[in-house]
Amino acid sequence: MTMLEQLIAAARKIKMSDEERETQRQSFAYGNTHFENENITRETVVRASQLLKGQLHDEAKHCTGRSGEPCSID
């Protein structure tokens, strides 16, 4: 077994917690969006994630998009 195969086998055994998985997901989203739009910050990604999960539902009721239209997350 090559070193790469050993590393892959070891990685398959790792169990990530929900918090670790969410952090990994946000990091991936930030890296891919910031690459194309420097205005995207880590905070932007975290807030978007929270909105999508409904954790900022009340706050979202009062936001507006770029066109001035109310945000809709329902």
C-alpha positions as CSV (number, residue, x, y, z in Angstrom):
1,M,0.0,0.0,0.0
2,T,1.4,3.4,-1.0
3,M,1.7,6.3,1.4
4,L,-1.2,8.0,-0.4
5,E,-3.4,4.9,0.0
6,Q,-2.5,4.8,3.7
7,L,-3.5,8.4,4.1
8,I,-6.7,8.0,2.3
9,A,-7.6,4.9,4.4
10,A,-6.8,6.9,7.6
11,A,-8.9,9.8,6.4
12,R,-11.9,7.6,5.8
13,K,-11.9,6.6,9.5
14,I,-12.2,10.2,10.8
15,K,-15.6,11.1,12.1
16,M,-16.2,14.9,12.0
17,S,-18.6,16.5,14.5
18,D,-21.5,18.6,13.1
19,E,-19.6,21.7,14.2
20,E,-16.5,20.6,12.4
21,R,-18.5,19.8,9.3
22,E,-20.2,23.2,9.3
23,T,-16.8,25.0,9.8
24,Q,-15.4,23.0,6.9
25,R,-18.4,23.8,4.7
26,Q,-18.2,27.5,5.5
27,S,-14.4,27.5,4.8
28,F,-15.1,25.9,1.4
29,A,-17.8,28.4,0.6
30,Y,-15.6,31.3,1.6
31,G,-12.7,30.1,-0.4
32,N,-14.7,29.7,-3.5
33,T,-16.7,32.9,-3.3
34,H,-14.0,35.2,-2.1
35,F,-11.8,34.1,-5.0
36,E,-14.3,35.7,-7.4
37,N,-15.6,38.5,-5.2
38,E,-13.3,40.2,-2.7
39,N,-16.3,41.8,-1.0
40,I,-17.2,38.4,0.5
41,T,-15.9,38.0,4.0
42,R,-15.9,35.0,6.4
43,E,-18.6,36.8,8.3
44,T,-20.7,37.1,5.1
45,V,-20.5,33.3,4.7
46,V,-21.3,32.6,8.4
47,R,-24.4,34.9,8.2
48,A,-25.6,33.4,5.0
49,S,-25.2,29.9,6.5
50,Q,-27.2,31.0,9.5
51,L,-29.9,32.5,7.3
52,L,-30.2,29.4,5.3
53,K,-30.6,27.3,8.5
54,G,-33.2,29.7,9.8
55,Q,-31.1,30.9,12.8
56,L,-31.5,34.5,11.8
57,H,-35.1,34.3,10.6
58,D,-36.3,37.3,12.5
59,E,-33.4,39.5,11.3
60,A,-34.0,38.3,7.7
61,K,-37.6,39.6,7.8
62,H,-36.1,43.1,7.9
63,C,-33.4,42.9,5.3
64,T,-33.5,44.0,1.7
65,G,-31.6,42.7,-1.3
66,R,-29.6,44.8,-3.7
67,S,-32.7,45.7,-5.7
68,G,-34.4,46.9,-2.5
69,E,-36.8,44.0,-2.5
70,P,-37.3,42.3,0.8
71,C,-35.3,39.2,1.4
72,S,-37.2,36.0,1.3
73,I,-36.1,32.9,3.2
74,D,-39.5,31.2,3.7
